[in-house]
Amino acid sequence: MIRLTEKPEKIVFYTDTDEVEFYVIEQTRINDVNYILVADSMDDEAEALILKETVNEEDAEDVIYSEIEDDSELEAISRVFSEILDDIDIEM
Protein backbone atom coordinates (compact mmCIF):
# COMPACT_ATOMS: atom_id res chain seq x y z
CA MET A 1 0.00 0.00 0.00
CA ILE A 2 1.38 3.41 -0.95
CA ARG A 3 0.42 6.40 1.17
CA LEU A 4 2.61 9.47 0.92
CA THR A 5 2.00 12.94 2.28
CA GLU A 6 3.98 14.64 -0.48
CA LYS A 7 3.37 14.24 -4.19
CA PRO A 8 6.23 12.09 -5.49
CA GLU A 9 8.41 13.07 -8.39
CA LYS A 10 7.85 11.34 -11.72
CA ILE A 11 10.67 9.86 -13.73
CA VAL A 12 10.56 8.75 -17.36
CA PHE A 13 12.54 5.77 -18.60
CA TYR A 14 13.23 5.31 -22.28
CA THR A 15 13.51 1.89 -23.86
CA ASP A 16 14.34 1.07 -27.45
CA THR A 17 10.66 1.23 -28.42
CA ASP A 18 8.79 3.02 -25.65
CA GLU A 19 8.88 5.41 -22.74
CA VAL A 20 7.62 4.42 -19.30
CA GLU A 21 6.72 6.77 -16.48
CA PHE A 22 7.10 5.92 -12.78
CA TYR A 23 6.62 7.73 -9.49
CA VAL A 24 9.77 7.89 -7.37
CA ILE A 25 8.68 6.82 -3.89
CA GLU A 26 12.07 6.82 -2.15
CA GLN A 27 15.77 6.56 -2.82
CA THR A 28 18.76 5.40 -0.83
CA ARG A 29 22.50 4.93 -1.24
CA ILE A 30 24.21 1.82 0.10
CA ASN A 31 27.88 0.98 -0.42
CA ASP A 32 28.22 3.77 -3.00
CA VAL A 33 25.31 2.41 -5.04
CA ASN A 34 22.06 4.36 -5.56
CA TYR A 35 18.73 2.55 -5.41
CA ILE A 36 15.28 3.95 -6.13
CA LEU A 37 11.87 2.59 -5.24
CA VAL A 38 9.39 3.41 -8.00
CA ALA A 39 5.71 2.66 -8.59
CA ASP A 40 3.62 2.67 -11.74
CA SER A 41 0.78 4.56 -10.01
CA MET A 42 -0.19 5.97 -6.65
CA ASP A 43 -3.06 3.50 -6.20
CA ASP A 44 -3.21 1.08 -3.28
CA GLU A 45 -2.50 -1.83 -5.64
CA ALA A 46 0.41 -0.20 -7.49
CA GLU A 47 3.21 -2.31 -8.91
CA ALA A 48 6.54 -1.25 -7.40
CA LEU A 49 10.12 -1.90 -8.45
CA ILE A 50 13.46 -1.36 -6.81
CA LEU A 51 15.95 -0.19 -9.40
CA LYS A 52 19.72 -0.09 -9.14
CA GLU A 53 21.69 2.76 -10.69
CA THR A 54 24.80 2.07 -12.74
CA VAL A 55 26.92 4.32 -14.90
CA ASN A 56 26.70 3.83 -18.64
CA GLU A 57 30.10 2.52 -19.73
CA GLU A 58 29.77 4.17 -23.16
CA ASP A 59 28.80 7.61 -21.83
CA ALA A 60 29.79 8.31 -18.22
CA GLU A 61 27.27 11.16 -17.97
CA ASP A 62 24.35 8.78 -18.51
CA VAL A 63 23.09 6.45 -15.83
CA ILE A 64 21.22 3.21 -16.28
CA TYR A 65 18.52 1.97 -13.91
CA SER A 66 17.88 -1.75 -13.94
CA GLU A 67 16.05 -4.30 -11.85
CA ILE A 68 18.12 -6.07 -9.21
CA GLU A 69 18.83 -9.61 -10.40
CA ASP A 70 20.52 -10.99 -7.27
CA ASP A 71 17.83 -12.28 -4.89
CA SER A 72 19.84 -11.67 -1.71
CA GLU A 73 20.65 -8.10 -2.77
CA LEU A 74 16.99 -7.47 -3.61
CA GLU A 75 15.87 -8.86 -0.25
CA ALA A 76 18.38 -6.69 1.65
CA ILE A 77 17.45 -3.51 -0.22
CA SER A 78 13.74 -4.30 0.21
CA ARG A 79 14.26 -4.45 3.98
CA VAL A 80 16.02 -1.08 3.91
CA PHE A 81 13.13 0.52 2.03
CA SER A 82 10.63 -1.14 4.38
CA GLU A 83 12.43 0.41 7.34
CA ILE A 84 12.60 3.84 5.71
CA LEU A 85 8.93 3.73 4.74
CA ASP A 86 7.32 1.90 7.62
CA ASP A 87 3.78 2.47 6.26
CA ILE A 88 4.49 0.74 2.94
CA ASP A 89 4.49 -3.01 2.49
CA ILE A 90 6.96 -4.28 -0.07
CA GLU A 91 6.08 -7.73 -1.34
CA MET A 92 8.45 -9.67 -3.54
C-alpha positions in Angstrom: 0.0 0.0 0.0 1.4 3.4 -0.9 0.4 6.4 1.2 2.6 9.5 0.9 2.0 12.9 2.3 4.0 14.6 -0.5 3.4 14.2 -4.2 6.2 12.1 -5.5 8.4 13.1 -8.4 7.9 11.3 -11.7 10.7 9.9 -13.7 10.6 8.8 -17.4 12.5 5.8 -18.6 13.2 5.3 -22.3 13.5 1.9 -23.9 14.3 1.1 -27.5 10.7 1.2 -28.4 8.8 3.0 -25.7 8.9 5.4 -22.7 7.6 4.4 -19.3 6.7 6.8 -16.5 7.1 5.9 -12.8 6.6 7.7 -9.5 9.8 7.9 -7.4 8.7 6.8 -3.9 12.1 6.8 -2.1 15.8 6.6 -2.8 18.8 5.4 -0.8 22.5 4.9 -1.2 24.2 1.8 0.1 27.9 1.0 -0.4 28.2 3.8 -3.0 25.3 2.4 -5.0 22.1 4.4 -5.6 18.7 2.5 -5.4 15.3 3.9 -6.1 11.9 2.6 -5.2 9.4 3.4 -8.0 5.7 2.7 -8.6 3.6 2.7 -11.7 0.8 4.6 -10.0 -0.2 6.0 -6.7 -3.1 3.5 -6.2 -3.2 1.1 -3.3 -2.5 -1.8 -5.6 0.4 -0.2 -7.5 3.2 -2.3 -8.9 6.5 -1.3 -7.4 10.1 -1.9 -8.5 13.5 -1.4 -6.8 15.9 -0.2 -9.4 19.7 -0.1 -9.1 21.7 2.8 -10.7 24.8 2.1 -12.7 26.9 4.3 -14.9 26.7 3.8 -18.6 30.1 2.5 -19.7 29.8 4.2 -23.2 28.8 7.6 -21.8 29.8 8.3 -18.2 27.3 11.2 -18.0 24.4 8.8 -18.5 23.1 6.5 -15.8 21.2 3.2 -16.3 18.5 2.0 -13.9 17.9 -1.7 -13.9 16.1 -4.3 -11.8 18.1 -6.1 -9.2 18.8 -9.6 -10.4 20.5 -11.0 -7.3 17.8 -12.3 -4.9 19.8 -11.7 -1.7 20.6 -8.1 -2.8 17.0 -7.5 -3.6 15.9 -8.9 -0.2 18.4 -6.7 1.7 17.5 -3.5 -0.2 13.7 -4.3 0.2 14.3 -4.5 4.0 16.0 -1.1 3.9 13.1 0.5 2.0 10.6 -1.1 4.4 12.4 0.4 7.3 12.6 3.8 5.7 8.9 3.7 4.7 7.3 1.9 7.6 3.8 2.5 6.3 4.5 0.7 2.9 4.5 -3.0 2.5 7.0 -4.3 -0.1 6.1 -7.7 -1.3 8.5 -9.7 -3.5 
